[in-house]
Amino acid sequence: CINRTAKLKIIKTLQKPLSFVVVVLRRRCSIEQEKLHFPITDLLRSPKCERECLWEREQDGRRAFCAVETDFSDDFKSLLAFNTGYGRFDFVLTPLMNPSYRLLLVDGNISDTKALPFAGSDLVVSPPELKFRVTGKFSSWIDLDSEDEIVRMDSETTLKQELDWAKHISLRSCLLPTPKGTSCANYARCVNQILQGLPDMELWLRIPLMDSDEEDPKDSWELWNSFRLLCDHYHKLHVALDVESKLPSENALGRWFGEPVKAAIVSTECFIPTTQSYPDLLESHKELITRFFHHDIQVIISGKPASNLQKDTVNTDMQTHPYKPYLDYISTLFCNMEPLSEQERRRVIIRDQLHTPLQPLKDNLEAQIYESLERDSVKYIQYQRAIVKALVERVPSEKASELPTVLMVVGAGRGPLVRASMQAAEETGRKLKVYAVEKNPNAIVALHGLVKTRGWEGTVTIISCDMRFWSAPEKADILVSELLGSFGDNELSPECLDGAQRFLKLDGISIPSSYTSFIQPIATSKLYNTVKDRHHVSYFETVYAVRLHSVARLAPSQPVSLSFFIVLAKSVVMSKRSCDGHHSSLHVACVLDSQSSPNNKRYKKLHFDLPSDTGSALLHGFAGYFEAVLYDDVRISIEPTTATPDLHGWAPIFFPLMKPVQVHPNSPIEAHFWRCSDSKKVWYEWSVSQPTLLPIHNANGSSYSMGGL
């Protein structure tokens, strides 16, 4: 009895064929065991067994589907048996109509009652098998924008006829032919009309993967964008990219990962025969297909198989599927991907899901939210490192046993920062006197339980009060807070710390000592359509927390604010710099004493330039990040270029745009962001003024605001 892993080892290590073996497959989802008897020679050459590792890797939350593009066949049963049964492809891409059949509208003698043999019978294969094993391909000759009226009308009638057949046999997806020219208005009109009545089917538009150059100034992304705009971003319209031997630049390729790409049709001409007569790909193509896997983009093999591969795959007793070497190669690429970590696997299921950011000042968080936040061990390790450095700097070693340090945790929650502080004191041998301040009465219960369990009653004092209104009995040497949101100040950390800064001694240490917010323009058709499908303008004026995945980052992020909370002689040292050394005009002010007037309103104008080789793109909104200096050189960050590894407590912020903006490398993006407030709430407003002028989003906090002031 062997499990799957052992079976794979047998496949790799056996050198001589044995007669028969008995294998027990132990499925994780079932307690039952199924005994299979088969020749070991069949086991060794079985595509199903060779792809066993691919199936195992699907447990990471990633999927790899591989199909083959075939010629027309009027025998669905044989077509599926050969390619998905014997060939072990996941599905086939095949024409729906016999290419020899053409409807001639000019022939007025065709009887309305005459049966037209344009396709094979659907009686030989069940609809569920067709639904999951076949993607239909509409006739490539269809030209709905032809100058010839007869061709245009013939194309429209044929498109509708093939679509009716696809719906009749319950297909889930169909491939539309590439538009014949740059003008595709009538084609898009017909498709848009079709899309309105498709409840259970997706349409994929075939687009060649290429960008403009001196020889060919046509950018295929422009073709897709024109078609998509004419169809008003309809969510059931997707892209199938034709991957050829020549690829666009890295930046031009990156645009497509923000588009609704469902499949990559990889030509056999992209593969290079090796000395072992086995297909191979250039590194650029390998990396591209691996990125496709990360985005659940299906791979379809297209074109004629190389003749030398066909010769070498013929055995004395059996001829394999002609595309099997390509399938094996794609499977190997998938199996060689780095496995996802435990945290990454958890995040797979929540990618690109829009969530309203937490408002801990306004709302009392629930236990399950606390538990989710406390799972971020990296965050608390970094906090502990920062507290260790602060304690060592604050108290000399010779006074460690006699000089206690007053440490206040404001916004203590259920106590993870209290625990980190006590562990830092133990690590450094310093004495602590801790005040844990928390306004949530439910979290106070957990705090008392933690203190009692750990025996910290003589060290930790629990304060059930809003930090803004608490009168501290003494000043703090170290003030520790965990008030950062995904955009830095979107959980009202400035407003909270305005009231808490008065607790800190003039030479005290604040952890974090500073944080910076960042903005980045992104293309993300998926998120845009998610907001659009909610059918109300207010959803475009709402800020979302989202694990960004199906996005194209159009330009490097830029800092919008930097604030320091270190108080010196009743003044706060304000530094206005960004992570790359440039200065920023936007910063956060802190309340210094009871006579100070807080002003946390901000405004920032940003300019973004697309890399010259990107080509045009569609701007759907902006991503927001933060980077925080906890103390000294200890940092946490979710900004992509400086992100702390395995830090998962925060998801980026998404600022959507009501109307997507087409942007170009030679035309900068000019964006505006405001942080506004009144006596009751705080809100963001945002807009774009170049290359297109858009209305100011969320004016006066009409759709989204942060309350609790």
C-alpha positions as CSV (number, residue, x, y, z in Angstrom):
1,C,0.0,0.0,0.0
2,I,1.5,3.3,-1.1
3,N,0.3,6.9,-1.1
4,R,0.6,9.4,-4.0
5,T,4.0,10.7,-3.0
6,A,5.4,7.1,-2.9
7,K,3.9,6.4,-6.2
8,L,5.6,9.3,-7.8
9,K,8.9,8.1,-6.4
10,I,8.3,4.7,-7.9
11,I,7.6,6.3,-11.3
12,K,10.9,8.2,-11.1
13,T,13.1,5.4,-9.8
14,L,12.0,2.2,-11.5
15,Q,14.3,1.3,-14.3
16,K,12.9,-2.1,-15.4
17,P,9.3,-2.8,-16.1
18,L,7.6,-5.2,-13.8
19,S,4.6,-7.3,-14.7
20,F,1.9,-6.1,-12.3
21,V,1.7,-4.1,-9.1
22,V,-1.1,-3.3,-6.7
23,V,-1.4,0.3,-5.7
24,V,-3.7,1.8,-3.1
25,L,-4.6,5.4,-3.7
26,R,-5.4,7.0,-0.4
27,R,-7.5,10.1,-1.2
28,R,-7.4,12.9,1.4
29,C,-11.0,13.6,0.9
30,S,-12.2,10.0,1.4
31,I,-11.4,7.3,4.0
32,E,-12.1,4.5,1.6
33,Q,-9.2,2.9,-0.3
34,E,-9.4,1.8,-3.9
35,K,-7.2,-1.1,-5.1
36,L,-6.1,-0.7,-8.7
37,H,-4.4,-3.5,-10.7
38,F,-2.5,-2.4,-13.8
39,P,0.7,-3.0,-15.7
40,I,3.7,-1.0,-14.4
41,T,4.6,-0.1,-18.0
42,D,1.2,1.7,-18.3
43,L,1.8,3.4,-15.0
44,L,5.2,4.7,-16.2
45,R,3.9,6.2,-19.5
46,S,0.4,7.2,-18.3
47,P,-0.1,11.0,-18.7
48,K,-2.5,10.9,-15.8
49,C,0.2,9.6,-13.4
50,E,2.9,11.9,-14.8
51,R,0.7,14.8,-14.0
52,E,0.0,13.6,-10.5
53,C,2.2,16.3,-9.0
54,L,0.2,19.0,-10.9
55,W,-3.0,17.8,-9.2
56,E,-1.2,17.9,-5.8
57,R,-0.1,21.5,-6.4
58,E,-3.8,22.6,-7.0
59,Q,-4.1,22.3,-3.2
60,D,-2.1,25.6,-2.9
61,G,-5.1,27.3,-4.3
62,R,-3.6,27.6,-7.8
63,R,-4.9,25.8,-10.8
64,A,-3.3,24.9,-14.1
65,F,-5.6,23.9,-17.0
66,C,-4.1,23.0,-20.3
67,A,-6.1,22.5,-23.6
68,V,-5.4,21.9,-27.2
69,E,-6.8,23.7,-30.2
70,T,-8.2,21.3,-32.8
71,D,-9.7,21.2,-36.2
72,F,-13.4,20.8,-36.8
73,S,-14.9,17.4,-36.1
74,D,-18.5,16.3,-36.5
75,D,-17.8,13.5,-34.0
76,F,-17.7,15.1,-30.6
77,K,-17.4,11.7,-28.9
78,S,-14.2,10.7,-30.7
79,L,-12.8,14.3,-30.4
80,L,-13.2,14.3,-26.6
81,A,-12.1,10.7,-26.2
82,F,-8.8,11.3,-28.1
83,N,-7.9,14.7,-26.5
84,T,-9.4,14.8,-23.0
85,G,-9.5,11.0,-22.4
86,Y,-6.4,9.5,-24.2
87,G,-4.5,12.8,-24.5
88,R,-5.4,13.9,-20.9
89,F,-5.9,17.5,-21.9
90,D,-8.4,19.3,-19.6
91,F,-10.5,20.6,-22.5
92,V,-10.4,21.3,-26.2
93,L,-10.8,24.5,-28.2
94,T,-12.6,23.5,-31.4
95,P,-14.7,25.1,-34.2
96,L,-18.5,25.0,-33.7
97,M,-19.3,25.0,-37.4
98,N,-18.0,23.0,-40.4
99,P,-15.6,25.4,-42.2
100,S,-17.0,24.2,-45.5
101,Y,-20.4,25.5,-44.6
102,R,-21.3,29.1,-45.5
103,L,-24.7,30.6,-45.3
104,L,-25.3,32.5,-48.6
105,L,-27.9,35.2,-48.1
106,V,-28.0,36.0,-51.8
107,D,-29.5,32.6,-52.5
108,G,-33.2,33.2,-52.1
109,N,-34.1,29.6,-53.0
110,I,-33.0,28.1,-49.6
111,S,-36.0,26.5,-47.9
112,D,-36.7,27.7,-44.4
113,T,-37.5,24.1,-43.5
114,K,-34.3,22.5,-44.8
115,A,-32.0,21.1,-42.1
116,L,-28.6,22.6,-42.4
117,P,-25.7,20.1,-41.5
118,F,-23.4,22.8,-40.1
119,A,-22.2,20.8,-37.0
120,G,-22.1,17.3,-35.6
121,S,-24.8,15.8,-33.5
122,D,-25.0,16.5,-29.7
123,L,-26.7,13.2,-29.0
124,V,-23.4,11.3,-28.7
125,V,-22.1,13.3,-25.7
126,S,-23.9,14.5,-22.6
127,P,-24.3,18.3,-22.1
128,P,-22.3,18.3,-18.8
129,E,-19.3,16.8,-20.6
130,L,-19.6,19.3,-23.4
131,K,-19.9,22.1,-20.9
132,F,-16.7,21.4,-19.0
133,R,-14.6,19.8,-21.8
134,V,-15.3,22.1,-24.8
135,T,-14.7,25.7,-25.6
136,G,-16.3,26.6,-28.9
137,K,-14.5,28.6,-31.5
138,F,-16.5,30.9,-33.8
139,S,-15.6,30.9,-37.5
140,S,-12.5,32.9,-38.2
141,W,-13.7,34.3,-41.5
142,I,-16.5,36.3,-39.7
143,D,-16.0,40.0,-40.5
144,L,-18.8,42.2,-39.1
145,D,-17.0,45.4,-40.1
146,S,-16.5,44.5,-43.7
147,E,-17.2,47.1,-46.4
148,D,-19.1,44.4,-48.3
149,E,-22.7,44.4,-47.1
150,I,-23.3,40.8,-48.0
151,V,-20.2,39.6,-46.1
152,R,-21.2,41.7,-43.1
153,M,-24.8,40.4,-43.0
154,D,-23.6,36.9,-43.6
155,S,-21.1,37.3,-40.7
156,E,-23.8,38.6,-38.4
157,T,-26.2,35.7,-39.2
158,T,-23.4,33.1,-38.8
159,L,-22.3,34.5,-35.5
160,K,-25.8,34.3,-34.1
161,Q,-26.3,30.9,-35.5
162,E,-23.1,29.6,-34.0
163,L,-24.0,31.2,-30.7
164,D,-27.4,29.6,-30.7
165,W,-25.7,26.2,-31.2
166,A,-23.2,26.9,-28.4
167,K,-26.1,27.7,-26.0
168,H,-28.0,24.6,-27.2
169,I,-25.1,22.3,-26.2
170,S,-24.6,24.3,-22.9
171,L,-21.0,25.5,-23.5
172,R,-19.5,27.7,-20.8
173,S,-17.2,29.7,-23.0
174,C,-16.7,30.5,-26.7
175,L,-13.8,32.2,-28.6
176,L,-14.5,35.2,-30.8
177,P,-12.2,35.7,-33.8
178,T,-9.8,38.6,-33.8
179,P,-11.2,41.9,-35.2
180,K,-10.1,42.3,-38.8
181,G,-9.1,46.0,-38.5
182,T,-8.7,48.9,-36.1
183,S,-12.4,49.8,-36.6
184,C,-14.6,47.2,-34.9
185,A,-17.7,49.2,-33.9
186,N,-20.2,46.9,-35.6
187,Y,-18.5,43.8,-34.4
188,A,-18.6,45.2,-30.8
189,R,-22.3,46.2,-31.2
190,C,-23.3,42.6,-32.2
191,V,-21.2,41.1,-29.4
192,N,-22.6,43.6,-26.9
193,Q,-26.1,42.7,-28.0
194,I,-25.3,39.0,-27.5
195,L,-23.7,39.6,-24.1
196,Q,-26.9,41.0,-22.7
197,G,-28.7,37.7,-23.1
198,L,-25.9,35.3,-21.9
199,P,-26.7,34.1,-18.4
200,D,-24.2,31.2,-18.2
201,M,-21.6,31.8,-20.9
202,E,-18.4,33.8,-21.3
203,L,-17.1,35.2,-24.6
204,W,-13.3,35.3,-25.1
205,L,-12.0,37.8,-27.7
206,R,-8.9,36.5,-29.4
207,I,-6.1,39.1,-29.3
208,P,-2.5,38.7,-30.5
209,L,0.1,39.5,-27.8
210,M,2.1,42.2,-29.4
211,D,2.9,45.9,-29.0
212,S,3.8,48.6,-31.4
213,D,7.3,49.0,-32.9
214,E,8.9,50.6,-35.9
215,E,7.9,47.8,-38.2
216,D,4.4,47.4,-36.9
217,P,3.0,50.5,-35.2
218,K,-0.2,48.6,-34.2
219,D,-0.6,47.9,-30.5
220,S,-3.0,44.9,-29.9
221,W,-3.9,46.3,-26.5
222,E,-5.5,49.3,-28.2
223,L,-7.6,46.9,-30.3
224,W,-8.8,45.1,-27.1
225,N,-9.4,48.4,-25.3
226,S,-11.6,49.8,-28.2
227,F,-13.7,46.7,-28.3
228,R,-14.1,46.6,-24.5
229,L,-15.1,50.3,-24.3
230,L,-17.7,49.8,-27.0
231,C,-19.1,46.9,-24.9
232,D,-19.1,49.1,-21.8
233,H,-16.7,46.9,-19.8
234,Y,-19.2,44.0,-19.8
235,H,-18.1,41.5,-17.2
236,K,-18.7,38.4,-19.3
237,L,-16.3,39.7,-22.1
238,H,-12.7,38.3,-21.6
239,V,-9.5,38.0,-23.5
240,A,-7.6,35.1,-25.0
241,L,-4.1,36.1,-25.8
242,D,-2.3,34.6,-28.8
243,V,1.3,34.1,-27.6
244,E,3.8,34.0,-30.5
245,S,7.6,33.6,-30.6
246,K,8.2,37.3,-30.2
247,L,7.1,38.9,-27.0
248,P,6.5,42.6,-26.1
249,S,8.5,44.4,-23.5
250,E,8.1,43.5,-19.8
251,N,6.2,46.7,-19.1
252,A,3.9,46.2,-22.1
253,L,3.2,42.6,-20.9
254,G,2.4,43.8,-17.4
255,R,-0.6,45.7,-18.6
256,W,-2.4,42.4,-19.5
257,F,-2.4,41.2,-15.9
258,G,-4.8,44.0,-15.0
259,E,-7.1,42.8,-17.8
260,P,-9.7,39.9,-17.8
261,V,-7.4,37.4,-19.5
262,K,-8.9,33.9,-19.4
263,A,-6.6,32.0,-21.7
264,A,-3.2,32.1,-23.4
265,I,-3.1,30.4,-26.8
266,V,0.6,29.3,-27.1
267,S,1.8,28.5,-30.6
268,T,4.0,25.4,-31.0
269,E,6.3,27.8,-32.9
270,C,7.3,29.2,-29.5
271,F,8.8,25.9,-28.5
272,I,12.4,25.1,-29.4
273,P,13.4,21.5,-30.2
274,T,16.3,20.3,-28.0
275,T,18.9,17.6,-28.7
276,Q,16.7,15.2,-26.9
277,S,13.9,16.0,-29.3
278,Y,11.9,17.4,-26.5
279,P,10.2,20.9,-26.6
280,D,11.7,23.8,-24.7
281,L,10.9,27.5,-24.3
282,L,13.0,30.6,-24.0
283,E,13.3,32.0,-20.5
284,S,11.0,34.9,-21.3
285,H,8.3,32.6,-22.4
286,K,8.8,30.3,-19.3
287,E,8.5,33.3,-17.0
288,L,5.4,34.5,-18.8
289,I,3.6,31.1,-18.6
290,T,4.5,30.9,-14.9
291,R,2.9,34.3,-14.4
292,F,-0.1,33.0,-16.2
293,F,-0.3,30.1,-13.7
294,H,-0.2,32.6,-10.8
295,H,-3.3,34.3,-12.3
296,D,-5.2,31.2,-13.1
297,I,-4.9,31.8,-16.9
298,Q,-5.5,28.6,-18.9
299,V,-2.9,27.5,-21.4
300,I,-4.0,26.3,-24.9
301,I,-1.6,24.6,-27.2
302,S,-2.1,25.7,-30.8
303,G,-0.4,24.9,-34.2
304,K,1.2,21.9,-35.7
305,P,3.4,19.7,-33.6
306,A,7.1,19.5,-34.6
307,S,7.8,16.5,-36.8
308,N,10.8,15.3,-34.8
309,L,8.7,15.2,-31.6
310,Q,6.1,13.0,-33.4
311,K,8.8,10.6,-34.5
312,D,10.3,10.2,-31.1
313,T,7.0,9.7,-29.3
314,V,6.2,6.5,-31.2
315,N,6.9,3.4,-29.3
316,T,6.9,-0.2,-30.6
317,D,3.6,-1.0,-28.9
318,M,1.9,2.4,-28.7
319,Q,1.7,5.8,-30.3
320,T,1.2,8.7,-27.9
321,H,-0.9,11.8,-28.5
322,P,1.0,14.2,-30.9
323,Y,0.8,17.1,-28.4
324,K,1.8,15.0,-25.3
325,P,5.3,16.4,-25.2
326,Y,3.9,20.0,-25.0
327,L,1.4,19.0,-22.3
328,D,4.3,17.3,-20.3
329,Y,6.4,20.4,-20.6
330,I,3.6,22.8,-19.4
331,S,2.9,20.4,-16.5
332,T,6.6,20.4,-15.6
333,L,6.7,24.2,-15.5
334,F,3.7,24.2,-13.1
335,C,5.3,21.5,-10.9
336,N,8.5,23.5,-10.7
337,M,6.8,26.5,-9.2
338,E,7.7,27.5,-5.7
339,P,5.1,26.2,-3.3
340,L,3.0,28.8,-1.5
341,S,3.6,29.5,2.2
342,E,0.9,28.8,4.7
343,Q,0.0,32.5,4.8
344,E,0.0,32.8,1.1
345,R,-2.4,29.9,0.8
346,R,-4.7,31.5,3.2
347,R,-4.7,34.7,1.2
348,V,-5.5,33.0,-2.1
349,I,-9.2,32.7,-1.4
350,I,-9.5,36.4,-0.5
351,R,-7.6,37.9,-3.5
352,D,-9.3,40.8,-5.2
353,Q,-12.2,40.8,-2.7
354,L,-13.3,44.3,-1.7
355,H,-13.7,45.0,2.0
356,T,-14.6,48.1,3.9
357,P,-11.6,49.1,6.0
358,L,-11.9,48.7,9.8
359,Q,-12.9,51.7,12.0
360,P,-11.7,50.7,15.4
361,L,-12.3,54.2,16.8
362,K,-16.0,54.2,15.8
363,D,-16.7,50.5,16.3
364,N,-15.7,47.9,18.9
365,L,-14.0,45.1,17.0
366,E,-15.2,41.5,17.4
367,A,-13.2,38.6,18.7
368,Q,-12.8,37.0,15.3
369,I,-11.3,40.2,13.9
370,Y,-8.8,40.4,16.8
371,E,-7.9,36.8,16.2
372,S,-7.3,37.4,12.5
373,L,-5.1,40.5,13.2
374,E,-3.1,38.7,16.0
375,R,-2.1,35.9,13.5
376,D,0.3,38.3,11.9
377,S,3.3,37.1,13.9
378,V,5.8,39.1,11.8
379,K,4.2,42.4,12.9
380,Y,4.6,41.6,16.6
381,I,8.1,40.3,16.1
382,Q,9.0,43.7,14.6
383,Y,7.3,45.6,17.4
384,Q,9.2,43.5,20.0
385,R,12.5,44.3,18.2
386,A,11.7,48.0,18.3
387,I,10.8,47.9,22.0
388,V,14.1,46.0,22.7
389,K,16.1,48.8,21.0
390,A,14.1,51.5,22.8
391,L,14.6,49.9,26.2
392,V,18.4,49.4,25.7
393,E,18.7,53.0,24.6
394,R,16.5,54.4,27.4
395,V,18.1,52.5,30.3
396,P,21.8,51.9,30.7
397,S,22.8,48.3,31.5
398,E,24.2,49.3,34.9
399,K,20.8,50.7,36.0
400,A,18.7,48.0,34.4
401,S,17.6,46.3,37.7
402,E,16.8,49.5,39.6
403,L,15.3,52.0,37.0
404,P,11.8,51.1,35.8
405,T,10.6,52.2,32.4
406,V,7.1,53.5,32.2
407,L,5.6,52.1,29.0
408,M,2.0,52.8,27.8
409,V,0.3,50.7,25.2
410,V,-2.6,52.8,23.8
411,G,-5.1,50.8,21.9
412,A,-4.0,47.6,23.6
413,G,-6.8,45.4,22.1
414,R,-6.6,41.9,23.6
415,G,-2.9,42.4,24.6
416,P,-0.5,41.3,21.8
417,L,1.6,44.5,22.2
418,V,1.5,44.1,26.0
419,R,2.9,40.6,25.5
420,A,5.5,41.9,23.1
421,S,6.5,44.6,25.6
422,M,6.9,42.1,28.5
423,Q,8.9,39.7,26.3
424,A,11.2,42.6,25.3
425,A,11.7,43.5,29.0
426,E,12.6,39.9,29.7
427,E,15.0,39.8,26.8
428,T,16.8,43.0,27.8
429,G,16.7,42.5,31.6
430,R,14.9,45.9,32.0
431,K,12.2,46.6,34.5
432,L,8.8,47.8,33.2
433,K,5.7,49.5,34.5
434,V,3.0,49.0,31.8
435,Y,-0.3,50.8,31.3
436,A,-2.6,49.0,28.8
437,V,-5.2,51.5,27.6
438,E,-8.2,50.1,25.7
439,K,-11.7,51.5,25.0
440,N,-13.4,48.3,23.9
441,P,-15.0,46.8,27.1
442,N,-15.1,43.3,25.5
443,A,-11.3,43.4,24.8
444,I,-10.7,44.5,28.4
445,V,-12.1,41.1,29.5
446,A,-9.4,39.3,27.4
447,L,-6.7,41.7,28.7
448,H,-7.6,40.8,32.3
449,G,-7.4,37.1,31.5
450,L,-4.0,37.5,29.8
451,V,-2.5,39.5,32.8
452,K,-3.9,37.0,35.3
453,T,-2.7,34.0,33.4
454,R,0.8,35.4,33.0
455,G,1.0,36.7,36.5
456,W,1.6,40.3,35.5
457,E,-0.8,41.9,38.0
458,G,2.1,43.8,39.7
459,T,3.5,45.1,36.4
460,V,0.5,45.8,34.1
461,T,-2.3,48.2,34.9
462,I,-5.3,47.9,32.7
463,I,-7.2,51.1,31.8
464,S,-10.7,50.8,30.4
465,C,-10.9,54.2,28.7
466,D,-10.6,56.0,25.4
467,M,-7.0,57.2,25.2
468,R,-8.1,60.7,24.1
469,F,-9.9,61.3,27.4
470,W,-7.7,59.4,29.9
471,S,-5.8,61.4,32.5
472,A,-2.6,59.5,33.0
473,P,-1.1,59.5,36.6
474,E,2.4,59.9,35.2
475,K,4.3,60.5,32.0
476,A,5.5,57.6,29.8
477,D,9.0,56.9,28.7
478,I,7.8,54.8,25.8
479,L,4.4,55.1,24.0
480,V,3.5,52.1,21.9
481,S,0.5,52.1,19.6
482,E,-1.0,49.9,16.9
483,L,-3.3,52.4,15.2
484,L,-2.0,52.1,11.6
485,G,-4.4,51.4,8.8
486,S,-3.6,50.2,5.3
487,F,-3.1,53.8,4.2
488,G,-1.3,54.8,7.4
489,D,-3.9,57.3,8.8
490,N,-7.1,55.7,7.5
491,E,-7.9,54.3,11.0
492,L,-7.6,57.8,12.5
493,S,-4.2,57.3,14.1
494,P,-3.4,61.1,14.0
495,E,-6.7,61.9,15.8
496,C,-6.1,59.2,18.4
497,L,-2.5,60.2,19.0
498,D,-3.4,63.9,19.2
499,G,-4.9,63.0,22.5
500,A,-2.3,60.5,23.6
501,Q,0.8,62.6,22.9
502,R,0.4,64.5,26.2
503,F,1.2,61.2,28.1
504,L,4.7,61.2,26.7
505,K,7.7,62.7,28.4
506,L,9.5,65.5,26.5
507,D,12.3,63.1,25.7
508,G,10.1,60.1,25.3
509,I,10.0,57.5,22.5
510,S,7.0,56.9,20.3
511,I,6.7,53.5,18.6
512,P,6.0,53.8,15.7
513,S,8.1,57.0,15.4
514,S,6.9,57.8,11.8
515,Y,4.9,56.5,8.9
516,T,4.6,57.3,5.2
517,S,1.6,56.8,3.0
518,F,2.0,55.9,-0.7
519,I,-0.1,56.2,-3.8
520,Q,0.2,54.1,-7.0
521,P,-1.8,54.2,-10.3
522,I,-3.2,50.8,-11.2
523,A,-5.2,49.1,-14.0
524,T,-7.6,46.4,-12.6
525,S,-10.5,45.5,-14.8
526,K,-11.7,42.9,-12.2
527,L,-12.0,45.4,-9.3
528,Y,-13.6,48.0,-11.6
529,N,-16.3,45.6,-12.8
530,T,-16.9,44.5,-9.2
531,V,-17.6,48.0,-8.1
532,K,-19.6,48.8,-11.4
533,D,-21.8,45.7,-10.8
534,R,-23.1,47.3,-7.6
535,H,-25.0,49.7,-9.7
536,H,-24.6,52.9,-7.7
537,V,-22.2,55.8,-8.0
538,S,-21.6,55.8,-4.2
539,Y,-19.6,52.6,-4.5
540,F,-17.1,54.4,-6.8
541,E,-16.7,57.0,-4.0
542,T,-15.8,54.4,-1.3
543,V,-12.4,53.3,-0.2
544,Y,-11.7,49.6,-0.1
545,A,-9.2,47.3,1.5
546,V,-8.3,44.5,-0.9
547,R,-5.5,41.9,-1.5
548,L,-4.4,43.1,-4.9
549,H,-3.8,40.4,-7.4
550,S,-5.4,41.0,-10.8
551,V,-3.7,44.3,-11.2
552,A,-1.2,46.1,-13.4
553,R,0.9,48.7,-11.6
554,L,1.3,51.4,-14.1
555,A,4.1,53.5,-12.4
556,P,6.2,53.4,-9.3
557,S,4.3,54.5,-6.1
558,Q,5.0,57.9,-4.6
559,P,4.9,59.1,-1.0
560,V,2.2,61.5,0.1
561,S,3.0,62.1,3.8
562,L,5.5,61.5,6.5
563,S,5.1,62.3,10.2
564,F,7.3,61.9,13.2
565,F,5.8,61.5,16.7
566,I,8.9,62.1,18.7
567,V,8.3,65.1,21.1
568,L,11.1,67.3,22.1
569,A,10.7,70.4,24.3
570,K,7.0,70.7,23.5
571,S,7.7,70.7,19.8
572,V,7.6,67.8,17.3
573,V,10.4,67.3,14.9
574,M,8.7,67.2,11.5
575,S,10.5,65.7,8.6
576,K,9.3,65.9,5.1
577,R,11.1,63.3,3.1
578,S,10.2,60.2,1.1
579,C,11.9,56.8,0.9
580,D,13.9,57.9,-2.1
581,G,15.3,61.0,-0.5
582,H,12.9,63.6,-2.1
583,H,10.9,66.0,0.0
584,S,7.2,65.9,0.4
585,S,5.0,68.9,1.1
586,L,2.3,66.9,2.9
587,H,2.8,65.9,6.5
588,V,0.9,65.1,9.6
589,A,0.9,67.4,12.6
590,C,0.5,66.1,16.2
591,V,-1.0,67.8,19.2
592,L,1.8,68.8,21.5
593,D,0.0,70.0,24.6
594,S,-3.4,70.9,25.8
595,Q,-3.2,74.4,24.2
596,S,-2.3,73.0,20.7
597,S,-4.8,73.0,17.9
598,P,-4.8,69.8,15.8
599,N,-5.0,70.2,12.1
600,N,-5.0,66.9,10.3
601,K,-6.3,68.1,6.9
602,R,-4.0,67.4,4.0
603,Y,-3.8,68.0,0.2
604,K,-1.3,66.5,-2.2
605,K,-0.9,66.8,-6.0
606,L,1.0,63.9,-7.6
607,H,2.5,63.3,-11.1
608,F,3.1,59.8,-12.5
609,D,4.9,59.0,-15.7
610,L,4.4,55.6,-17.4
611,P,7.6,53.9,-18.6
612,S,8.1,54.6,-22.3
613,D,7.8,51.0,-23.4
614,T,4.5,50.3,-21.6
615,G,2.2,51.5,-24.3
616,S,-1.2,52.8,-23.5
617,A,-3.2,51.5,-20.6
618,L,-6.5,52.1,-18.8
619,L,-6.3,53.6,-15.3
620,H,-9.0,52.2,-13.1
621,G,-7.9,53.7,-9.8
622,F,-5.1,54.0,-7.2
623,A,-3.6,51.7,-4.7
624,G,-2.6,53.0,-1.3
625,Y,0.1,51.6,1.0
626,F,2.1,52.6,4.0
627,E,5.6,52.2,5.4
628,A,6.3,52.7,9.1
629,V,9.5,53.2,11.1
630,L,8.8,51.6,14.4
631,Y,12.1,52.7,16.0
632,D,15.6,53.2,14.7
633,D,16.1,50.8,11.8
634,V,13.1,48.5,12.6
635,R,10.4,49.0,9.9
636,I,7.2,47.4,8.7
637,S,5.9,48.1,5.2
638,I,3.2,46.9,2.7
639,E,4.6,49.2,-0.1
640,P,5.5,46.7,-2.9
641,T,9.2,47.6,-3.3
642,T,9.9,47.7,0.4
643,A,7.3,45.2,1.7
644,T,8.2,43.3,4.9
645,P,8.3,39.6,4.0
646,D,5.3,37.6,5.3
647,L,3.6,40.7,6.8
648,H,-0.1,40.1,6.2
649,G,-2.0,42.1,8.8
650,W,-2.8,44.8,6.3
651,A,-4.2,44.8,2.8
652,P,-3.7,47.7,0.4
653,I,-6.3,50.4,0.0
654,F,-8.1,50.9,-3.3
655,F,-9.4,54.3,-4.5
656,P,-11.6,53.5,-7.6
657,L,-12.4,55.9,-10.4
658,M,-16.0,56.4,-11.7
659,K,-14.7,56.5,-15.3
660,P,-11.5,54.7,-16.3
661,V,-8.9,57.0,-17.9
662,Q,-6.8,56.0,-20.9
663,V,-3.2,57.0,-20.2
664,H,-0.1,57.1,-22.4
665,P,3.7,57.1,-21.8
666,N,4.0,60.6,-23.2
667,S,1.2,62.1,-21.1
668,P,1.7,62.2,-17.3
669,I,-1.1,61.3,-14.8
670,E,-1.9,64.2,-12.5
671,A,-3.8,63.0,-9.4
672,H,-5.1,64.9,-6.4
673,F,-5.8,63.6,-2.9
674,W,-7.3,65.3,0.1
675,R,-7.7,64.3,3.7
676,C,-10.6,66.3,5.0
677,S,-12.3,66.5,8.5
678,D,-15.0,68.2,10.5
679,S,-16.1,67.9,14.1
680,K,-17.6,64.5,13.5
681,K,-15.8,62.6,10.8
682,V,-12.7,62.3,8.5
683,W,-12.9,61.5,4.8
684,Y,-10.8,61.3,1.7
685,E,-11.5,63.0,-1.6
686,W,-9.6,62.2,-4.9
687,S,-9.6,63.2,-8.5
688,V,-7.6,63.1,-11.8
689,S,-6.9,66.3,-13.8
690,Q,-4.5,64.9,-16.5
691,P,-4.8,63.5,-19.1
692,T,-8.5,63.7,-18.5
693,L,-10.4,65.8,-16.0
694,L,-12.6,63.8,-13.7
695,P,-15.1,65.0,-11.0
696,I,-13.9,65.1,-7.4
697,H,-14.8,61.8,-5.8
698,N,-16.6,61.5,-2.4
699,A,-17.1,65.3,-2.0
700,N,-17.8,66.2,1.6
701,G,-17.6,62.6,2.6
702,S,-21.0,61.9,0.9
703,S,-20.3,58.2,0.3
704,Y,-17.5,57.2,2.7
705,S,-16.1,58.6,5.9
706,M,-14.4,57.6,9.1
707,G,-16.4,58.5,12.2
708,G,-16.0,58.3,16.0
709,L,-14.5,61.8,16.7
